Amino acid sequence: MELENQRQRYEERGIRVAALSYDPVATVNAFAERARIGYPLLADPDSRWIRDANVFNDTLTPDNPAYGLAYPGWILTDGDGVVTQKVFHEAYADRTTSAALLVRSFGEDGAEVGEASTDHVKVRWSASNAAVRFGQMITLTVTVTPGPGLHVYGPGTEGYFVVSWEPDGEDHAVEWLETSFPAPRTLQLSAIDGAAPVYDETFRLIRDVHLPNDKALRERLADAEELVLRATLTYQACDDTVCFLPVIVPLEWKLRLQPHDRERVPEELRR
C-alpha cells in the first residue's frame, strides 16, 4: 500500500510499477480490491518467475505454508526490460520503502522536515517517508550549502574536522546504516601549502535507517504514535585564510508510527 501512495511520483518519471507475489489470482484480486491498488498485481503461484529472477526464498522447506515466497524487495529495469538494480532483504519482515528508493536511486527529495542556518552553512534535512512501520527501511537526507567563499572538509581530510553525521547515542529504536558521501573536490589551499578534499557547493548526505520488526521494540513502542530520530551534523568551515571552530548542528526527524495491515483475505482464499 505504501507503493500506491508513491505511484504517481514514479509515473511522473515515466516509470511503471507492478507488484508480484506467489499468491493465486483470487487472493491477489481480493487484496487489490480491498486496498484499492491502482497498479498491476501479478500472481506467480508456482514461483516460476520468482525463481527466474533469483529472488526465491530457499530458506523455507516445502512443508512450510509460506514455501514459494520471494525475498521482499524491488527490481528496477530499463525500457528494454534489462535489470538495472535489485534491492532485496533476507528477512521477510524487512522492506525498503518505495519512497526511499525514489530518494536514493533517483535523487528525489523526501518530505521536508527541518532547516537550520549557521554563520557558515545552511542545512536542510528530510526523510523519504513521513510515516514508518516496523520492518521498514527509510532514507534520511541532509543537504548542506556552504556560504560564499567557504568550504567544509570531506572524507580523507587530515588535520581538520571532517563533516560527519552521528545519531543520538541514546536512540536505540532504529538501526542507522552507513552515511553515503558524495565525492568531494580537491582544493589547493595556499594557507597550508597543500590540497584537501572539500565541499564548497551544495552537497547531500544520504543515510538509511531501519526500524526492526522486533517484538521487544514493538512492545516498548506500543503506545507511541510518533518516532523521533535525533542526530548531529558536525563540520569545520574555512575560507581562503581562516579556519573557524567546528560547529555541531542538531538534527531531528519526527515520523508517525503506523500499524501493519493485519486484515487477512477471506477464509476460503487462505492457504
KEBA-282793 format. One line per field, with one value per residue (C-alpha): y, z, x. Coordinates in Angstrom, 3 decimals. Last residue first. Layout:
! residues N
Y c(Y/...);
Z c(Z/...);
X c(X/...);
//
This chain:
! residues 271
Y c(-21.134/-18.611/-17.997/-19.544/-17.513/-14.183/-12.336/-11.231/-7.860/-7.266/-4.028/-3.035/-0.170/3.254/5.227/8.830/10.210/13.158/13.804/15.848/17.319/19.246/21.259/20.998/23.563/23.212/26.438/28.548/28.167/31.463/32.457/31.206/30.430/27.646/25.622/22.727/20.364/18.349/17.221/15.801/13.154/12.675/10.375/10.765/8.001/9.060/7.443/5.582/3.241/0.005/1.488/-0.779/-3.719/-3.250/-2.981/-6.235/-7.984/-6.762/-5.658/-3.500/0.167/0.563/3.804/4.632/7.540/10.050/13.162/15.933/18.610/22.324/23.871/24.275/20.667/19.731/17.173/18.826/20.151/21.696/24.887/25.083/28.599/28.207/25.589/23.651/22.124/18.534/18.016/15.896/12.718/12.464/10.887/7.927/7.525/3.985/2.387/3.533/0.815/2.183/2.256/2.523/6.303/7.423/7.815/10.331/9.518/10.950/12.804/13.926/16.698/16.142/18.112/19.167/17.723/15.097/15.182/11.865/12.371/15.951/19.271/22.314/25.223/28.939/31.687/32.167/30.192/26.400/24.614/21.320/18.814/16.080/13.092/10.268/7.070/4.557/0.885/-0.724/-3.632/-1.853/0.779/4.348/7.666/10.913/8.892/9.768/11.804/15.355/17.619/21.117/22.808/26.274/26.901/29.267/31.559/28.903/28.166/25.462/23.632/20.829/18.069/18.435/15.178/13.477/14.972/12.971/11.810/8.861/5.884/7.086/9.369/7.439/4.141/5.559/6.427/2.823/1.703/-0.774/-3.668/-6.074/-8.576/-11.350/-11.154/-11.715/-8.270/-7.183/-4.199/-5.059/-2.535/-2.157/-5.242/-5.133/-4.834/-2.736/0.470/-0.018/-2.339/-1.937/-4.917/-4.285/-6.145/-8.873/-12.312/-14.380/-16.914/-20.356/-22.088/-19.977/-22.931/-24.651/-28.322/-27.465/-26.059/-22.335/-20.924/-21.003/-17.694/-17.281/-13.985/-15.362/-13.625/-16.974/-18.399/-15.630/-16.001/-19.637/-19.178/-21.657/-19.224/-16.273/-13.728/-10.178/-7.069/-4.243/-0.672/1.084/-0.775/-0.055/-1.917/-4.111/-4.591/-5.292/-7.725/-9.754/-9.760/-11.110/-13.863/-14.866/-14.816/-17.190/-15.893/-16.142/-12.381/-9.758/-5.998/-3.524/-0.046/1.963/4.567/7.628/9.909/11.246/7.589/7.078/10.084/8.974/5.547/6.851/6.264/3.025/1.895/2.298/0.000);
Z c(2.412/2.760/-0.051/1.662/4.778/3.019/2.770/6.007/7.721/9.529/7.825/9.945/12.403/11.577/13.678/12.537/11.997/13.707/12.408/14.343/13.612/15.960/14.270/15.773/14.702/14.457/15.076/12.034/9.604/8.181/5.020/1.914/3.806/6.307/7.734/10.181/10.279/12.681/11.925/14.897/15.298/16.630/15.484/16.987/16.409/16.879/17.909/20.852/22.904/21.696/21.492/24.103/22.959/19.339/20.444/22.416/19.473/16.894/13.450/13.269/12.287/9.720/8.889/5.569/5.245/2.474/2.563/0.057/-1.286/-2.080/-3.160/-1.437/-0.363/0.380/-0.217/0.746/-1.082/0.142/1.061/4.305/3.748/-0.022/-0.122/-3.372/-3.404/-4.276/-4.898/-2.624/-3.921/-2.497/0.952/1.827/5.571/6.936/8.340/11.448/13.166/14.971/18.466/20.476/20.495/23.412/21.342/19.098/15.540/14.021/10.728/9.962/8.052/8.526/11.329/10.262/10.476/7.809/5.196/3.635/3.920/3.214/4.767/4.653/2.231/2.313/-0.314/-0.427/2.311/2.350/1.402/3.224/2.409/4.975/3.770/5.505/3.747/5.007/5.895/7.069/9.471/11.897/10.076/9.183/8.493/6.877/4.411/2.484/5.424/5.298/6.383/5.324/6.450/5.531/6.114/7.592/10.234/10.977/9.375/10.160/8.300/9.112/7.949/4.263/2.951/0.845/-2.077/-5.229/-6.275/-8.362/-6.611/-3.003/-2.798/-5.081/-3.482/-0.052/-1.299/-2.443/1.085/1.746/3.474/6.259/7.646/5.267/6.425/3.619/2.123/-1.525/-3.676/-7.308/-9.896/-13.646/-14.840/-18.613/-19.601/-22.681/-21.093/-18.126/-15.241/-11.488/-9.217/-5.695/-2.422/-0.245/-0.698/-2.686/-1.170/-2.681/0.671/3.002/4.252/5.188/4.160/1.086/3.270/3.594/3.411/-0.394/-0.614/-4.390/-5.535/-8.492/-11.069/-12.718/-9.341/-8.729/-12.317/-11.703/-8.181/-8.935/-7.665/-9.633/-9.487/-10.706/-9.112/-11.644/-10.296/-8.859/-5.555/-3.798/-0.623/-0.605/-4.370/-4.711/-1.776/-3.203/-6.667/-5.338/-3.439/-6.485/-8.753/-6.624/-4.183/-5.040/-5.253/-7.859/-7.740/-10.617/-11.298/-14.491/-14.565/-16.782/-14.077/-13.419/-13.153/-10.255/-8.358/-9.103/-7.594/-4.259/-2.182/-4.082/-3.140/0.555/0.000);
X c(-3.544/-6.317/-8.772/-11.840/-11.092/-11.425/-8.086/-6.487/-6.606/-3.341/-2.297/0.673/0.385/1.820/4.295/4.357/7.837/9.508/13.036/15.591/19.001/21.295/24.096/27.596/30.194/33.973/35.943/36.696/39.574/40.848/42.734/40.942/37.729/37.243/34.379/34.555/31.596/29.467/25.903/24.045/21.357/17.848/15.076/11.596/9.051/5.457/2.192/3.697/1.535/3.128/6.620/8.180/6.061/7.102/10.734/10.529/8.869/11.392/10.281/13.386/13.008/15.783/17.564/19.178/21.608/22.219/24.419/23.761/26.054/25.696/28.992/32.357/32.794/36.379/39.115/42.433/45.489/48.712/50.545/48.576/47.233/47.612/44.922/44.570/41.105/40.321/36.615/34.474/32.797/29.294/29.025/26.795/26.322/26.407/23.268/21.435/19.419/16.379/14.924/18.140/18.402/20.562/23.724/21.987/22.979/26.184/26.548/30.091/31.875/35.602/37.237/40.728/44.255/43.748/40.995/40.029/36.287/35.163/36.120/33.888/34.303/33.605/33.844/30.081/28.299/28.335/25.084/24.424/21.676/20.989/18.996/17.149/16.103/13.545/13.848/10.638/10.403/8.103/6.084/7.073/5.371/6.548/8.584/11.761/13.003/14.339/17.172/18.160/21.379/22.624/26.295/28.902/27.429/24.831/21.478/18.928/16.181/13.770/11.445/10.621/9.228/11.847/13.680/14.271/17.723/16.540/18.135/18.319/15.299/12.970/14.015/13.226/9.726/9.243/10.025/12.815/11.090/12.028/9.502/10.579/14.195/16.704/16.212/16.190/17.169/17.894/19.082/19.446/17.565/17.123/13.463/14.159/12.896/15.233/14.559/14.271/13.693/12.480/12.378/10.980/12.576/10.122/7.751/7.363/7.053/4.910/2.872/6.177/6.268/8.356/11.168/11.860/15.405/15.209/13.369/13.226/14.795/16.778/14.563/13.920/12.899/10.366/9.168/8.357/7.013/4.190/1.553/3.013/0.200/0.831/-0.627/-0.918/-1.142/-4.191/-4.479/-7.750/-6.704/-9.821/-9.921/-6.211/-6.297/-9.171/-7.602/-4.307/-6.072/-8.137/-5.067/-3.011/-0.380/3.329/3.551/4.419/3.950/3.800/5.164/5.510/8.279/7.853/9.170/5.669/4.649/7.015/5.682/2.117/2.761/4.047/0.904/0.246/3.760/2.947/0.000);
//
